[in-house]
Amino acid sequence: GSGGCAKLAHGELISVNFWGICDIKYDPRNRKGERIRVLELGDGRSSRFSHHGRYIKEKFDSRYCMVRAPIKRAVMTENKKFTHDMFVQEGFASLRPPTVAYERRYTPSLAGSILKDLEIPRGGAVVLKLCNRSRGAGVVVVTDAELDNVLQKLLLPPENLEDWLEEKRTAKDLLQEKSLIEEQCNHWWANECPLFVVEKCCSSIPVAKDTDSPELFDGTLRVAFALHRSKAASKYQEEYQVKPFEIDWLGGYWKLPKTPLPTNGDKENLQNIHDRIVSSFNSVDKRTAPVPDEQLQEVYDALTPALPQIFSSGAISVQMIMNVYRKENLFCAFALARVAAAMRVDHLERALGLFDLARRKVQEPVAKSSVAQFLPERSVLSYVDRNVGVCSALLQKWEDAARHWRSSLHIFPANATSHYLQGKYFQEIGKYNEAVECHMRAIALDPDFKLPYQGLGNCHLLRGDLEEAMQACLACFRRHPDAPFAQFIAGQCIYRTFLAPTSRYLSPEGRKILAEKGVRALDMARRRSPEQWNETDQAPEDQRSKFPTQELHIWRLHGYRP
């Protein structure tokens, strides 16, 4: 139903198969059928519900629980082409903005094709998006007049990439602010998906952050939902009949962009347009606003038929990929590799077979051709190689893994994930200086990628460079303020600062402030990652002064980007 029964009569939590979020542009001033445009789907377990959205997480935790085997829909929700295609396939194309996908290959006619395909009027705007990135990474809002110029920047990486990376390897560059287009170019150059999507730019009804504020924002409406199946009436029905999903709505709130709508007719640049439209931004200060109940209800009514059906059909299988994308070799190869990555832990041999099939669907780039000329092909082949390397790493075959990661970078030197994985390999064999170089390259190419910051902090810590380790943590906190691994590294840096001979020069007040920061960092690490915390990390408060000096240890980074 639209509101959802909170608990069963006897107080038992409702078991759900999936709980997720849906980000929307919503404008009730438009005619019916054009008011709601779904931008993105996501998993509620990995979503942050800030300020006006905090009650959603509390509501879920108090009334629902996950079934033992939730449905797996990450392949669909984490790729914007899959998401769009599922809406179209299930008959709900009207809930999406007009969208077209293109290969990540620049041609002089590309901008014209985009404007024609999406029927963009003079002075209109489009939104360029990478298929497999979130948190606003790779999102560029651009007017028709600027489109060709921006496409050239995004799709033509520098040929002298090694020289470019060499310039970006200094610690100073970690904390250096990048312009919007510079950062988005990094995301686009490093991306492994061969396609990008372009959406017609949509707007929401202007929203005030506070009731007494004159500033209005073009926000994104986030709603949260839970999918579950009602209990079977009989054992036969439970075993042989798959019941359709029911949907419960958990609430919604506005996510607001950095800047309000302009109050005059001043001409806007790329940064201005982005800051007033894109609500996924990296900062500690998340701007939100409440949504009137009647507007939420309209959104619920429109999405209630769609989401259960889309998530029921949304298992991206090998058969589905081979049927739907058989004529799109590059995306078909990428999709097969993505499905293989999702199954590699439980079905390693089958995953390796799919990686091989994916590789055979891609044309090899011409020898000594430029990166830009065969950018989509290089991206996919590099993606396949780095994932085969991950399979070797899962078997603890680190030398085999490193060989595949070197191959991945040989064909596509801009692959940030492969640079990070090489850093992981060097850390594993104790070559911390080489690991630092790799992590710095990964961060230069993909500055929103969390794992390299943590790997970098670990390596600096292991080689005894506390100042550089703390710099890595500070750079991470600018984008991921609550990152528990970085908090643990920062806490250890402060702890080891007190052990150093130079600590005697700290004033009593300075020691107190520093100690409080260390305790806060370690406490946040413990609360956010309790599974990593162990007895050696914890001392009873009344015994801390007598507690023996702790040996340096790090939390090992687990998990791989799919």
Salt bridges, closest charged atoms under 4 A:
GLU12 OE1 - HIS10 NE2 2.62
GLU12 OE2 - LYS231 NZ 3.71
ASP23 OD1 - ARG222 NE 2.82
ASP23 OD2 - LYS255 NZ 3.37
ASP27 OD2 - ARG29 NH2 2.78
GLU34 OE2 - ARG31 NH2 2.92
ASP43 OD2 - ARG45 NH2 3.04
ASP61 OD2 - LYS57 NZ 2.74
GLU78 OE1 - ARG338 NH2 3.02
ASP85 OD2 - LYS81 NZ 3.19
GLU103 OE1 - ARG105 NH2 2.77
GLU162 OE1 - ARG441 NH2 3.17
GLU166 OE2 - ARG169 NH1 3.48
GLU177 OE2 - ARG478 NH2 2.89
GLU182 OE2 - LYS168 NZ 3.40
GLU183 OE2 - HIS187 NE2 3.58
GLU183 OE1 - ARG479 NH2 2.77
GLU192 OE2 - ARG386 NE 2.81
GLU199 OE2 - ARG96 NH2 3.14
GLU199 OE1 - LYS129 NZ 3.04
ASP218 OD1 - LYS25 NZ 3.11
GLU239 OE2 - LYS235 NZ 3.18
ASP248 OD1 - HIS228 NE2 3.21
GLU268 OE1 - ARG276 NE 2.82
ASP275 OD1 - HIS274 ND1 3.63
ASP285 OD2 - ARG287 NH2 3.45
GLU298 OE2 - ARG35 NH1 2.71
GLU328 OE1 - LYS81 NZ 3.86
ASP356 OD1 - ARG359 NH1 3.92
ASP356 OD2 - ARG360 NE 3.22
GLU377 OE2 - ARG105 NH2 2.92
ASP385 OD1 - ARG359 NH2 2.95
ASP400 OD1 - ARG403 NH2 3.66
GLU428 OE1 - ARG556 NH2 2.70
GLU437 OE2 - ARG169 NH2 2.42
ASP446 OD2 - ARG133 NE 3.89
ASP446 OD1 - HIS187 ND1 3.09
ASP446 OD2 - ARG561 NH2 2.93
ASP448 OD2 - ARG135 NE 2.92
ASP448 OD1 - ARG479 NH1 3.84
ASP448 OD1 - HIS480 NE2 3.99
ASP482 OD2 - ARG48 NH2 2.83
ASP523 OD1 - ARG526 NH2 2.28
ASP523 OD2 - ARG527 NE 3.08
ASP537 OD1 - HIS553 NE2 2.72
